[in-house]
Amino acid sequence: MQIIFYIGKHEIQDHLIRFLTKSKISHCELVFSDKVSFSAIPTIGTRFTNLKNISDTNTWITVDLPWIYYDAEVRIRRFCEQENNCKYDWSAVLLGRINPLHNHRSKWFCSEICAAAIRPFTRGLTDFWYTPSSLYLALKDTKVFNV
């Protein structure tokens, strides 16, 4: 499994997320071994999609999750299937760090759902709220490995 982080400059929401988080990363997606990705997308909510061309290093940063083995990947996919078709949670993006009780389990933003999906299998993801950039930094930390 992998998580990909978007650093391209495409949509207005990417510019907004970059401004709010003071980071070049504006989006992230889980990538399963069959190359299907899952995330929360501002315009459509949580969805499975066919993998984009992630070989362009000017657009995507790829982080491998080598500690996520087959059984864990199956459980992560099951979680994503349960959360598929939820709404995008703009209010949590804007207010979530200030008010963690404001978050809804029927709404998600990209880094929130990616972290929630892999958290049971990843030591070190202890925060309740991640931006795409802070999730990237947490996963690049050498202390984050299999539980």
JOSULKA-V619833 format. One record per residue. RES is the residue in three letters. SS is DSSP state (a for helix, b for strand, c for the rest). PHI is phi in whole degrees, -180 to 180 (none if undefined). D_LAST is the distance of its C-alpha to the last C-alpha in Angstrom with 1 decimal. Layout:
BEGIN
res=RES ss=SS phi=PHI d_last=D_LAST
res=RES ss=SS phi=PHI d_last=D_LAST
END
This chain:
BEGIN
res=MET ss=c phi=none d_last=15.7
res=GLN ss=b phi=-142 d_last=16.9
res=ILE ss=b phi=-123 d_last=17.7
res=ILE ss=b phi=-108 d_last=21.3
res=PHE ss=b phi=-120 d_last=22.9
res=TYR ss=b phi=-87 d_last=26.6
res=ILE ss=c phi=-122 d_last=28.9
res=GLY ss=c phi=-71 d_last=32.1
res=LYS ss=c phi=-127 d_last=35.0
res=HIS ss=c phi=-111 d_last=36.0
res=GLU ss=c phi=-100 d_last=36.2
res=ILE ss=a phi=-61 d_last=37.3
res=GLN ss=a phi=-66 d_last=34.0
res=ASP ss=a phi=-64 d_last=32.3
res=HIS ss=a phi=-65 d_last=34.8
res=LEU ss=a phi=-64 d_last=34.2
res=ILE ss=a phi=-62 d_last=30.4
res=ARG ss=a phi=-61 d_last=31.0
res=PHE ss=a phi=-64 d_last=33.5
res=LEU ss=a phi=-66 d_last=31.4
res=THR ss=a phi=-101 d_last=28.3
res=LYS ss=c phi=53 d_last=30.4
res=SER ss=c phi=-143 d_last=28.4
res=LYS ss=c phi=-84 d_last=29.3
res=ILE ss=c phi=-92 d_last=26.4
res=SER ss=c phi=-121 d_last=27.4
res=HIS ss=b phi=-160 d_last=25.3
res=CYS ss=b phi=-146 d_last=22.1
res=GLU ss=b phi=-144 d_last=21.2
res=LEU ss=b phi=-77 d_last=18.5
res=VAL ss=b phi=-126 d_last=19.9
res=PHE ss=c phi=-82 d_last=19.2
res=SER ss=c phi=-63 d_last=20.1
res=ASP ss=c phi=-88 d_last=23.5
res=LYS ss=c phi=71 d_last=24.2
res=VAL ss=b phi=-90 d_last=24.4
res=SER ss=b phi=-111 d_last=23.1
res=PHE ss=b phi=-142 d_last=22.4
res=SER ss=b phi=-168 d_last=22.9
res=ALA ss=b phi=-102 d_last=25.1
res=ILE ss=b phi=-114 d_last=28.4
res=PRO ss=c phi=-51 d_last=30.9
res=THR ss=c phi=-85 d_last=33.8
res=ILE ss=c phi=-135 d_last=32.5
res=GLY ss=b phi=88 d_last=29.2
res=THR ss=b phi=-80 d_last=26.2
res=ARG ss=b phi=-154 d_last=26.9
res=PHE ss=b phi=-87 d_last=26.0
res=THR ss=b phi=-140 d_last=28.0
res=ASN ss=b phi=-72 d_last=28.9
res=LEU ss=c phi=-60 d_last=27.4
res=LYS ss=c phi=-81 d_last=29.5
res=ASN ss=c phi=-74 d_last=30.6
res=ILE ss=c phi=-99 d_last=27.8
res=SER ss=c phi=-76 d_last=29.4
res=ASP ss=c phi=-78 d_last=31.4
res=THR ss=c phi=-73 d_last=29.7
res=ASN ss=c phi=-86 d_last=32.1
res=THR ss=c phi=-118 d_last=30.6
res=TRP ss=b phi=-130 d_last=26.9
res=ILE ss=b phi=-112 d_last=24.0
res=THR ss=b phi=-106 d_last=21.4
res=VAL ss=b phi=-121 d_last=17.8
res=ASP ss=b phi=-75 d_last=16.1
res=LEU ss=c phi=-119 d_last=12.5
res=PRO ss=c phi=-67 d_last=12.4
res=TRP ss=c phi=-83 d_last=8.8
res=ILE ss=c phi=-89 d_last=9.9
res=TYR ss=c phi=-90 d_last=11.9
res=TYR ss=a phi=-52 d_last=14.8
res=ASP ss=a phi=-60 d_last=13.6
res=ALA ss=a phi=-67 d_last=11.1
res=GLU ss=a phi=-62 d_last=14.0
res=VAL ss=a phi=-61 d_last=16.3
res=ARG ss=a phi=-68 d_last=14.6
res=ILE ss=a phi=-65 d_last=14.4
res=ARG ss=a phi=-63 d_last=18.1
res=ARG ss=a phi=-61 d_last=19.0
res=PHE ss=a phi=-59 d_last=17.8
res=CYS ss=a phi=-64 d_last=19.9
res=GLU ss=a phi=-62 d_last=22.8
res=GLN ss=a phi=-68 d_last=22.9
res=GLU ss=a phi=-97 d_last=23.1
res=ASN ss=c phi=-63 d_last=25.5
res=ASN ss=c phi=72 d_last=28.9
res=CYS ss=c phi=-79 d_last=27.9
res=LYS ss=b phi=-79 d_last=29.9
res=TYR ss=b phi=-78 d_last=28.9
res=ASP ss=c phi=-104 d_last=28.5
res=TRP ss=a phi=-64 d_last=30.8
res=SER ss=a phi=-64 d_last=31.2
res=ALA ss=a phi=-70 d_last=27.5
res=VAL ss=a phi=-61 d_last=27.8
res=LEU ss=a phi=-83 d_last=30.8
res=LEU ss=a phi=-121 d_last=30.1
res=GLY ss=c phi=-58 d_last=26.4
res=ARG ss=c phi=-69 d_last=25.6
res=ILE ss=c phi=-77 d_last=28.8
res=ASN ss=c phi=-132 d_last=28.3
res=PRO ss=a phi=-64 d_last=24.8
res=LEU ss=a phi=-75 d_last=26.5
res=HIS ss=a phi=-75 d_last=28.5
res=ASN ss=c phi=-64 d_last=25.6
res=HIS ss=c phi=-114 d_last=26.2
res=ARG ss=c phi=-81 d_last=23.9
res=SER ss=c phi=-100 d_last=26.7
res=LYS ss=b phi=-135 d_last=26.7
res=TRP ss=b phi=-142 d_last=24.2
res=PHE ss=c phi=-116 d_last=24.3
res=CYS ss=a phi=-57 d_last=22.5
res=SER ss=a phi=-70 d_last=19.8
res=GLU ss=a phi=-65 d_last=19.2
res=ILE ss=a phi=-74 d_last=18.7
res=CYS ss=a phi=-64 d_last=16.6
res=ALA ss=a phi=-65 d_last=14.1
res=ALA ss=a phi=-63 d_last=14.3
res=ALA ss=a phi=-69 d_last=13.7
res=ILE ss=a phi=-97 d_last=10.5
res=ARG ss=a phi=-52 d_last=9.1
res=PRO ss=c phi=-63 d_last=7.5
res=PHE ss=c phi=-115 d_last=5.4
res=THR ss=c phi=-135 d_last=5.4
res=ARG ss=c phi=-71 d_last=5.0
res=GLY ss=c phi=106 d_last=8.7
res=LEU ss=c phi=-90 d_last=10.4
res=THR ss=c phi=-107 d_last=12.1
res=ASP ss=c phi=-72 d_last=15.6
res=PHE ss=c phi=-86 d_last=17.5
res=TRP ss=c phi=-148 d_last=19.5
res=TYR ss=c phi=-125 d_last=19.1
res=THR ss=c phi=-85 d_last=22.0
res=PRO ss=a phi=-55 d_last=21.7
res=SER ss=a phi=-68 d_last=22.2
res=SER ss=a phi=-69 d_last=19.7
res=LEU ss=a phi=-67 d_last=16.9
res=TYR ss=a phi=-57 d_last=18.1
res=LEU ss=a phi=-63 d_last=18.1
res=ALA ss=a phi=-64 d_last=14.6
res=LEU ss=a phi=-73 d_last=13.4
res=LYS ss=a phi=-79 d_last=15.9
res=ASP ss=c phi=-65 d_last=14.5
res=THR ss=c phi=-68 d_last=13.3
res=LYS ss=c phi=-83 d_last=10.7
res=VAL ss=c phi=-93 d_last=8.7
res=PHE ss=c phi=-145 d_last=6.4
res=ASN ss=c phi=-54 d_last=3.8
res=VAL ss=c phi=-67 d_last=0.0
END
